[in-house]
Every structure is written in C-alpha cells, then in structure tokens.
Amino acid sequence: MMTSQIEKRSFYPWLVVGLLWMVSLLNYLDRLLIASMRDPIKESIPMTDAQFGLLTTIFLLVYGILSPFGGYLADRYGRKVVVVFSLIVWSGVTLWTGFARSYTEILTARAFMGISEACYIPAAVAMVMDYHKGSTRSLASGILMSGLYAGMALGGTGGYISEFWGWRYGFHLFGMIGIAYAGVLFLLLRDAPRTEAAIEKKEPERHTGLPQIIRTLFGSFSYWIIIIYGILLGMTFWVIYAWLPTYFKEGFHLSLGKAGVSATAFIQVASFIGVLVGGTLADRWARRNIKGRIYVPAIGFIVGGPFLLLMATTNVFVIAIVGIIIFGLAKGFHDANFMPVICQVVDKKYQATGYGIMSFFSVIAGGAMIYLGGAMKDAGTSLAVVFEISAVGVFLAGLLLLLIRPKYRY
C-alpha cells in the first residue's frame, strides 16, 4: 500500500531514473574497466594486442546476440526483474574476473559478462519510457544515459587503480558494490503502475512471439534506418571505448593513468552537458515539430564527425582534446534522443525488443571494429586510421537520421 502511494507521487518517475542511473554507471564501469588496464593485464596474463582486443570483442559478440532476447524478456515479463537479475549476475562475473589466472579464463569471464549485461539497457530505457512521456522523455532518457558516462569516466581510473593496488583490486571492489546495490533495487524499484502499463501492453499482444515481432519491426523503412544508424555508431563508440586510452598513451606519450583519464573524462563530461542541452532542446522542439527529437542528434553528428576526424589527424594534444569534446557533445545529443526516436518508430509494446535488436547489430559491428583495430595495430598500422574511418561513419550517420519518418509523435 505504501509503495503504491509513493508511485503516485510525481517524484517517483525521477526516482526511477536516479535508481537506474547508478546501475548504468556500474554497467559501463564494469565492462570498460579492462580497457585502461591493458599493460598490467598483459604483464600478468600474456597476450597479443589482437587477443586483448578480443576480450572486448567476445563480450560484444555475446552481448549483441542476446540483446534482442533481453529486450523481449523485458517487454514480456517486466522491467524490474530483468534489471535486478542482470545486475547481480554481471557483478558476480566482475568479481570473478579479478581472480582470473589464464587468458582462457578471463576470455570466458568476458563472455559471461556479455550474457548478463545484454538484458539491462533495453529493460532500463524501456522502464524510463514507461514513466516519462511527452515533455520529459528526452531529458529523462539523457539523464539515464549520463550514468553510462560516469561509468566510462570511472572506468578510465582503472589505470590509477592498477598503479596503486594492482589491476585485480578494481574488479573485486566494483563487483561487490554491484551485488550490494542489487538489494537496494529490489526494495525500491517498481514497474510502471498497472493503470498505465495496461494501456501500453494489451494482454493478447504480450504473448506475441519474437519472430513475429522481428517481422513487424523490419517491415518499417524507418526501423531499417535505425539499424544502419546504430551499426555506424556502434563501430565508432566501441572503438573509442576500447582503443582511445592506448591511442592517447602512445600517440601523445602519456602515462597509463593520464591516458586513461584523458580518453574518458573529457568526452564523458562533454556528453553529460550534451544530454542536458540536447534533451531539453529536443523536448521543446518536439512540441512544435514531430521530427524535433530526430533533428537534434542529426545536427550533432553532422557537426561532431569532422571534429572526431580532427582528433585523429592532429599531433597537438590540446587540439585532440577539443575534437573529442565536441564529439562528446554530439554523442550526448544522440544519447538523450535515441530511445525517444525509437519510440516514434516502434509500437509501444515492442520498444525494449526494438532497442535490443538494434543493439545486436550495433555491438556486433563495434566488436568487429575493435578486433580490426587490434589486428591493424599488430600489423603496424596506426590506430589513427581506425578513428578516421569512424569519423566518416559518424558524419554519414547524422545525414542518415534525417531519412526517418516518425509514425508516433512521442
């Protein structure tokens, strides 16, 4: 009874965003911690650069394959149970990673992390959409995604953690924090009240099979655009997450700790500003124009792509930071509006599934690009070439987004 009264208060939808914000932080922190610990991990567990890249690639491969199923489970059985279960499992795997003693073991742990994390993002963004409609949708989505930025930024501190306490300490610490926080979520988090959920999820439709949902989604021209757009961005985002610390360390002769922080902190702070500005602007623009939420990220990437190219081609560290900051702002515009844009194309009953399927294509492309970056590096090719290719893809993604034809206003 007390829970239902709390849910009726206007602050509860924002409490949901706050609770999930912390989970988002742990989600990206746990998966990206490894990127800033490359050198000590390779010293402890011998591997080539291609094999090190494969640690993230295998995570993304499993994550991508299972994302549609994670979204489907959230649509059919509810958001809360999927979020809490996912957090418990991936936190346990994070803890296990800190005990790995061989390449095979750490590779297996990364694969299991992909299984557990695949369910979270589709369920979380769909839950926020359940609670936030109309004038707060983009801003709420953006704030949720800013938790990912915080996780990415903290992931960059892995270099410092490894310098002072060893690389295993970070995995042990954050794994235990995640398990404890799952208990907090279990007590406080609730699915959208039945009075609202019943409108969004008709009982007969809840049992629609995944193959039928896939056929329905891909019957839309705009959904195809979302898939291609997601592929282009997945290739760029994951290359940045996995290889930018190494690129900064080697290209600008930085220490491991400074490279990790420089490659994460600037872009995440810029992205946080971007979600606030881009989310607010899109919410207002959408009141006057049905494509307002589409125009904001499109403009962001049309401008941000050339600045990412600048980052990849300059020899001046300060200019590289300026380039990555502008790109970070554009990424924030995207993150605040991507799920709201999906909601304008996909039926309300299939939003988590629609996001999960897009995620499948996006992370598979990203994982392939990460491995390609490592293979090219082993062959003597500069990582700058990989970032230059990604910059062109970002620019094209911005143009492509303009082709979407919204079916639903919000």
WOCOR-V688822 format. One record per pair of residues at least 24 apart in sequence whose ideal C-beta (glycine too) atoms are under 10 Angstrom apart, sorted by the first residue. I is the first residue (numbers start at 1). J is the second residue. If there is no record, write none. Layout:
BEGIN
I:J
I:J
END
This chain:
BEGIN
3:187
3:188
3:190
3:193
4:190
4:193
4:194
6:188
6:190
7:131
7:190
7:191
7:192
7:193
7:196
8:193
8:195
12:131
12:188
12:190
12:193
13:127
13:128
13:130
13:131
13:132
13:133
13:136
13:140
13:192
14:131
14:132
14:136
14:140
14:143
15:131
15:188
15:189
15:190
16:79
16:80
16:124
16:127
16:128
16:130
16:131
16:132
16:140
16:144
16:188
16:189
16:190
16:191
16:192
17:124
17:127
17:128
17:131
17:132
17:136
17:139
17:140
17:141
17:142
17:143
17:144
17:146
17:147
18:143
18:144
18:147
18:188
19:83
19:124
19:127
19:181
19:184
19:185
19:188
19:189
19:190
20:79
20:83
20:120
20:123
20:124
20:125
20:127
20:128
20:140
20:143
20:144
20:147
20:185
20:189
21:124
21:128
21:143
21:144
21:145
21:146
21:147
21:148
21:150
21:151
22:87
22:147
22:150
22:151
22:177
22:178
22:181
22:184
22:185
23:83
23:84
23:86
23:87
23:90
23:120
23:121
23:123
23:124
23:144
23:147
23:151
23:178
23:181
23:182
23:184
23:185
23:189
24:120
24:121
24:124
24:125
24:143
24:144
24:145
24:146
24:147
24:148
24:149
24:150
24:151
25:146
25:147
25:148
25:149
25:150
25:151
25:152
25:153
25:154
25:155
25:174
25:177
25:178
25:181
26:87
26:90
26:91
26:94
26:117
26:120
26:147
26:150
26:151
26:154
26:174
26:175
26:177
26:178
26:181
26:182
27:86
27:87
27:90
27:91
27:116
27:117
27:120
27:121
27:124
27:147
27:148
27:151
27:178
28:117
28:121
28:145
28:147
28:148
28:149
28:150
28:151
28:152
28:153
28:154
28:155
28:241
28:264
28:268
29:94
29:147
29:148
29:150
29:151
29:152
29:153
29:154
29:155
29:156
29:157
29:158
29:170
29:174
29:177
29:178
30:87
30:90
30:91
30:93
30:94
30:95
30:97
30:113
30:116
30:117
30:151
30:154
30:155
30:170
30:171
30:174
30:175
30:177
30:178
31:56
31:59
31:60
31:63
31:90
31:94
31:110
31:113
31:114
31:117
31:148
31:151
31:152
31:155
31:241
32:56
32:59
32:148
32:151
32:152
32:153
32:154
32:155
32:156
32:158
32:238
32:241
32:242
32:245
32:260
32:264
33:94
33:97
33:98
33:151
33:154
33:155
33:156
33:157
33:158
33:159
33:161
33:162
33:167
33:170
33:171
33:173
33:174
33:260
34:59
34:97
34:106
34:110
34:113
34:155
34:158
34:167
34:170
34:171
34:242
35:152
35:155
35:156
35:158
35:159
35:240
35:241
35:242
35:243
35:244
35:245
35:246
35:260
35:263
35:264
35:370
36:154
36:155
36:156
36:157
36:158
36:159
36:160
36:161
36:162
36:167
36:170
36:244
36:245
36:246
36:249
36:256
36:257
36:259
36:260
36:261
36:263
36:264
37:155
37:158
37:159
37:161
37:162
37:163
37:166
37:167
37:168
37:170
37:171
37:245
37:256
37:260
38:158
38:159
38:162
38:167
38:242
38:243
38:245
38:246
38:249
38:256
38:259
38:260
39:159
39:162
39:163
39:167
39:246
39:249
39:256
40:158
40:159
40:161
40:162
40:163
40:166
40:167
40:168
40:256
41:97
41:100
41:103
41:106
41:158
41:162
41:167
41:168
42:103
42:167
43:162
43:167
44:100
44:101
44:106
44:162
44:166
44:167
44:168
45:100
45:101
45:102
45:103
45:104
45:105
45:106
45:107
45:167
46:102
46:103
47:103
47:106
47:107
48:103
48:374
48:375
48:377
48:378
49:243
49:246
49:373
49:374
49:375
49:376
49:377
49:378
49:379
50:371
50:372
50:373
50:374
50:375
50:376
50:377
50:378
50:379
51:103
51:107
51:371
51:374
51:378
52:103
52:242
52:243
52:246
52:370
52:374
52:377
52:378
53:239
53:242
53:243
53:246
53:367
53:369
53:370
53:371
53:372
53:373
53:374
53:375
53:376
53:377
53:378
54:103
54:107
54:110
54:367
54:370
54:371
54:374
54:375
55:97
55:103
55:106
55:107
55:109
55:110
55:111
55:113
55:242
55:370
55:371
55:374
56:110
56:114
56:238
56:239
56:241
56:242
56:243
56:366
56:367
56:370
56:371
56:373
56:374
57:107
57:110
57:238
57:242
57:363
57:364
57:366
57:367
57:368
57:369
57:370
57:371
57:372
57:373
57:374
58:107
58:108
58:109
58:110
58:111
58:112
58:113
58:114
58:367
58:371
59:107
59:109
59:110
59:111
59:112
59:113
59:114
59:115
59:117
59:118
59:238
59:242
59:363
59:367
59:370
60:110
60:114
60:234
60:238
60:241
60:242
60:359
60:362
60:363
60:364
60:365
60:366
60:367
60:368
60:369
60:370
60:371
61:110
61:111
61:114
61:363
61:364
61:366
61:367
61:368
61:371
62:110
62:111
62:112
62:113
62:114
62:115
62:116
62:117
62:118
62:363
62:367
63:110
63:111
63:113
63:114
63:115
63:116
63:117
63:118
63:119
63:120
63:121
63:359
63:360
63:362
63:363
63:364
63:366
63:367
64:114
64:118
64:234
64:356
64:357
64:359
64:360
64:361
64:362
64:363
64:364
64:365
64:366
64:367
64:368
65:114
65:115
65:118
65:360
65:363
65:364
66:114
66:115
66:116
66:117
66:118
66:119
66:356
66:359
66:360
67:114
67:117
67:118
67:119
67:120
67:121
67:122
67:352
67:353
67:355
67:356
67:357
67:358
67:359
67:360
67:361
67:362
67:363
67:364
68:118
68:122
68:210
68:213
68:214
68:217
68:352
68:353
68:354
68:355
68:356
68:357
68:358
68:359
68:360
68:361
69:118
69:119
69:122
69:210
69:353
69:356
69:357
69:360
70:115
70:116
70:117
70:118
70:119
70:120
70:121
70:122
70:123
70:352
70:353
70:355
70:356
70:359
70:360
71:118
71:119
71:121
71:122
71:123
71:125
71:126
71:210
71:213
71:350
71:351
71:352
71:353
71:354
71:355
71:356
71:357
71:358
71:359
71:360
72:119
72:122
72:208
72:209
72:210
72:213
72:214
72:350
72:352
72:353
72:356
72:357
73:118
73:119
73:122
73:123
73:210
73:352
73:353
73:356
74:119
74:120
74:121
74:122
74:123
74:124
74:125
74:126
74:127
74:191
74:351
74:352
74:353
74:355
74:356
75:122
75:123
75:126
75:201
75:205
75:206
75:208
75:210
75:213
75:348
75:349
75:350
75:351
75:352
75:353
75:354
75:355
75:356
76:201
76:205
76:206
76:207
76:208
76:209
76:210
76:213
76:349
76:352
76:353
77:123
77:191
77:206
78:123
78:127
78:190
78:191
78:192
78:197
78:201
79:122
79:123
79:124
79:125
79:126
79:127
79:128
79:129
79:130
79:131
79:189
79:190
79:191
79:192
79:197
79:352
80:123
80:127
80:185
80:186
80:188
80:189
80:190
80:191
80:192
81:119
81:123
81:186
81:189
81:191
82:119
82:120
82:122
82:123
82:124
82:126
82:127
82:352
83:119
83:120
83:121
83:122
83:123
83:124
83:127
83:182
83:185
83:186
83:189
83:191
84:120
84:123
84:181
84:182
84:183
84:184
84:185
84:186
84:189
85:116
85:119
85:120
85:123
85:182
85:186
86:115
86:116
86:117
86:118
86:119
86:120
86:121
86:123
86:124
86:182
87:116
87:117
87:119
87:120
87:178
87:179
87:181
87:182
87:183
87:185
87:186
88:116
88:178
88:179
88:181
88:182
88:183
88:185
88:186
89:113
89:115
89:116
89:117
89:119
89:120
89:178
89:179
89:182
90:114
90:115
90:116
90:117
90:118
90:119
90:120
90:175
90:178
90:179
91:116
91:174
91:175
91:176
91:177
91:178
91:179
91:180
91:181
91:182
92:116
92:175
92:176
92:178
92:179
92:182
93:117
93:171
93:175
93:178
94:170
94:171
94:172
94:173
94:174
94:175
94:176
94:177
94:178
94:179
95:171
95:172
95:173
95:174
95:175
95:176
95:177
95:178
95:179
96:171
96:172
96:175
97:167
97:168
97:170
97:171
97:172
97:174
97:175
98:166
98:167
98:168
98:169
98:170
98:171
98:172
98:173
98:174
98:175
98:176
99:168
99:171
99:172
99:175
100:168
100:171
106:171
109:171
114:363
114:367
118:356
118:359
118:360
118:363
119:352
119:356
121:145
121:148
121:339
121:352
121:355
121:356
121:359
122:339
122:351
122:352
122:353
122:354
122:355
122:356
122:357
122:358
122:359
123:191
123:352
123:355
123:356
124:339
124:352
124:355
125:338
125:339
125:340
125:342
125:343
125:351
125:352
125:355
125:356
126:192
126:200
126:339
126:342
126:343
126:348
126:350
126:351
126:352
126:353
126:354
126:355
126:356
127:189
127:190
127:191
127:192
127:352
128:339
128:340
129:192
129:200
129:339
129:340
129:342
129:343
129:348
129:351
129:352
129:355
129:410
130:191
130:192
130:193
130:196
130:197
130:200
130:201
130:348
130:351
130:352
131:190
131:191
131:192
131:193
131:196
132:283
132:340
132:410
133:196
133:200
133:343
133:410
134:283
134:286
134:287
134:409
134:410
135:283
135:284
135:286
135:287
135:410
136:279
136:280
136:283
137:279
137:282
137:283
137:286
137:293
137:336
137:337
137:339
137:340
137:343
137:410
138:275
138:278
138:279
138:280
138:281
138:282
138:283
138:284
138:285
138:286
138:292
138:293
138:296
138:297
138:333
138:335
138:336
138:337
138:338
138:339
138:340
138:341
138:410
139:275
139:276
139:278
139:279
139:280
139:281
139:282
139:283
139:284
139:336
139:337
139:340
140:279
140:283
140:336
140:339
140:340
141:275
141:279
141:282
141:283
141:293
141:335
141:336
141:337
141:338
141:339
141:340
141:341
141:343
142:271
142:272
142:274
142:275
142:276
142:277
142:278
142:279
142:280
142:282
142:283
142:332
142:333
142:334
142:335
142:336
142:337
142:338
142:339
142:340
143:272
143:275
143:276
143:279
143:335
143:336
144:275
144:335
144:336
144:339
145:271
145:272
145:274
145:275
145:279
145:331
145:332
145:334
145:335
145:336
145:337
145:338
145:339
146:268
146:271
146:272
146:273
146:274
146:275
146:276
146:279
146:332
146:335
146:336
147:272
148:268
148:271
148:272
148:275
148:335
149:264
149:265
149:267
149:268
149:269
149:270
149:271
149:272
149:273
149:274
149:275
149:328
149:331
149:332
149:335
150:268
150:269
150:272
151:264
151:268
152:237
152:240
152:241
152:263
152:264
152:265
152:267
152:268
152:271
153:260
153:261
153:263
153:264
153:265
153:266
153:267
153:268
153:269
153:271
153:272
154:261
154:264
154:265
154:268
155:241
155:245
155:260
155:263
155:264
155:268
156:241
156:244
156:245
156:257
156:258
156:259
156:260
156:261
156:262
156:263
156:264
156:265
156:266
156:267
156:268
157:257
157:260
157:261
157:264
157:265
158:245
158:256
158:257
158:260
158:261
158:264
159:245
159:249
159:254
159:255
159:256
159:257
159:258
159:259
159:260
159:261
159:263
159:264
160:255
160:256
160:257
160:258
160:260
160:261
161:257
161:260
162:256
162:257
162:260
163:255
163:256
163:257
163:260
164:257
199:348
200:347
200:348
200:349
200:351
201:348
201:349
201:350
202:348
202:349
205:347
205:348
205:349
205:350
206:349
208:349
208:350
208:353
210:350
210:353
210:356
210:357
212:350
213:346
213:347
213:349
213:350
213:353
213:354
213:357
214:350
214:353
214:354
214:357
216:346
216:347
216:349
216:350
216:353
216:354
217:345
217:346
217:347
217:350
217:353
217:354
217:357
217:358
218:357
220:345
220:346
220:347
220:354
220:404
220:405
220:407
221:345
221:403
221:404
221:405
222:294
222:341
222:342
222:344
222:345
222:346
222:403
222:404
222:405
222:406
222:407
223:342
223:345
223:346
223:354
223:357
223:358
223:404
223:407
224:345
224:403
224:404
225:341
225:345
225:397
225:400
225:401
225:402
225:403
225:404
225:405
226:338
226:341
226:342
226:345
226:346
226:354
226:355
226:357
226:358
226:361
226:362
226:400
226:401
226:404
227:354
227:357
227:358
227:360
227:361
227:362
228:358
228:361
228:365
228:396
228:397
228:400
228:401
228:403
229:297
229:298
229:301
229:334
229:338
229:341
229:358
229:361
229:362
229:393
229:396
229:397
229:398
229:399
229:400
229:401
229:403
229:404
230:338
230:342
230:355
230:357
230:358
230:359
230:360
230:361
230:362
230:363
230:365
230:366
230:397
231:358
231:361
231:362
231:363
231:364
231:365
231:366
231:369
231:393
231:397
232:301
232:362
232:365
232:390
232:392
232:393
232:394
232:395
232:396
232:397
232:398
232:400
232:401
233:297
233:301
233:331
233:334
233:338
233:362
233:365
233:366
233:390
233:393
233:394
233:397
233:398
233:401
234:358
234:359
234:360
234:361
234:362
234:363
234:364
234:365
234:366
234:367
234:368
234:369
234:393
235:362
235:363
235:364
235:365
235:366
235:367
235:368
235:369
235:370
235:372
235:386
235:389
235:390
235:393
235:394
235:397
236:301
236:304
236:305
236:308
236:327
236:331
236:365
236:366
236:369
236:386
236:387
236:389
236:390
236:391
236:392
236:393
236:394
236:397
237:331
237:334
237:335
237:362
237:363
237:366
237:369
237:390
237:394
238:362
238:363
238:365
238:366
238:367
238:368
238:369
238:370
238:373
238:390
239:366
239:369
239:370
239:372
239:373
239:383
239:386
239:387
239:389
239:390
239:393
240:264
240:267
240:308
240:311
240:324
240:327
240:328
240:331
240:366
240:370
240:386
240:387
240:390
241:267
241:366
241:370
242:366
242:367
242:369
242:370
242:371
242:373
242:374
243:369
243:370
243:373
243:374
243:377
243:383
243:386
243:387
244:311
244:320
244:324
244:383
244:387
246:373
246:374
246:377
246:383
247:311
247:312
247:320
247:373
247:377
247:382
247:383
247:384
247:386
247:387
248:311
248:317
248:320
248:321
248:324
248:383
250:377
250:382
250:383
251:312
251:314
251:315
251:317
251:320
251:382
251:383
251:384
252:314
252:315
252:316
252:317
252:318
252:320
252:321
253:317
254:317
262:317
262:320
262:321
262:324
263:321
263:324
264:324
265:328
266:320
266:321
266:322
266:323
266:324
266:325
266:327
266:328
267:311
267:321
267:324
267:325
267:326
267:327
267:328
267:329
267:331
267:332
268:328
268:331
268:332
269:325
269:328
269:329
269:332
270:304
270:321
270:324
270:325
270:326
270:327
270:328
270:329
270:330
270:331
270:332
271:325
271:327
271:328
271:329
271:330
271:331
271:332
271:333
271:334
271:335
271:336
272:328
272:329
272:332
272:335
273:325
273:328
273:329
273:332
274:300
274:304
274:325
274:326
274:327
274:328
274:329
274:330
274:331
274:332
274:333
274:334
274:335
274:336
275:329
275:331
275:332
275:333
275:334
275:335
275:336
275:337
276:332
276:336
277:329
277:332
277:333
277:336
278:329
278:330
278:331
278:332
278:333
278:334
278:335
278:336
278:337
279:332
279:333
279:335
279:336
279:337
279:340
280:336
281:333
281:336
281:337
282:333
282:336
282:337
282:340
282:341
283:336
283:337
283:340
285:337
286:337
286:340
286:344
286:406
286:409
286:410
287:409
289:406
290:344
290:405
290:406
290:407
290:408
290:409
290:410
291:341
291:344
291:401
291:402
291:404
291:405
291:406
292:337
292:340
292:406
293:336
293:337
293:338
293:339
293:340
293:341
293:343
293:344
293:404
293:406
293:409
293:410
294:337
294:340
294:341
294:344
294:345
294:401
294:402
294:403
294:404
294:405
294:406
295:333
295:337
295:401
295:402
296:330
296:332
296:333
296:334
296:336
296:337
296:340
296:341
296:401
297:330
297:331
297:332
297:333
297:334
297:335
297:336
297:337
297:338
297:340
297:341
297:397
297:398
297:401
298:330
298:333
298:334
298:337
298:341
298:397
298:398
298:399
298:400
298:401
298:402
298:403
298:404
299:330
299:333
299:398
299:401
299:402
300:326
300:327
300:329
300:330
300:331
300:332
300:333
300:334
300:335
300:336
300:337
300:394
300:398
300:401
301:327
301:330
301:331
301:333
301:334
301:393
301:394
301:395
301:396
301:397
301:398
301:399
301:400
301:401
302:330
302:394
302:395
302:396
302:397
302:398
302:399
302:401
302:402
303:327
303:329
303:330
303:333
303:394
303:395
303:398
304:328
304:329
304:330
304:331
304:332
304:333
304:334
304:391
304:394
304:395
304:397
304:398
305:330
305:390
305:391
305:392
305:393
305:394
305:395
305:396
305:397
305:398
305:399
306:391
306:392
306:394
306:395
307:391
307:394
308:387
308:388
308:390
308:391
308:392
308:393
308:394
308:395
309:387
309:388
309:389
309:390
309:391
309:392
309:394
309:395
310:391
311:384
311:387
311:388
311:391
312:382
312:383
312:384
312:385
312:386
312:387
312:388
312:389
312:390
312:391
313:384
313:387
313:388
313:391
314:384
315:384
323:387
323:391
324:387
327:390
327:391
327:394
330:394
330:398
331:394
333:398
334:394
334:397
334:398
334:401
337:401
338:401
340:410
341:401
341:404
341:406
342:404
343:406
343:407
343:408
343:409
343:410
344:404
344:405
344:406
344:407
344:408
344:409
344:410
345:404
345:405
345:406
345:407
345:408
346:407
346:408
347:407
347:408
348:408
348:410
365:393
369:393
END
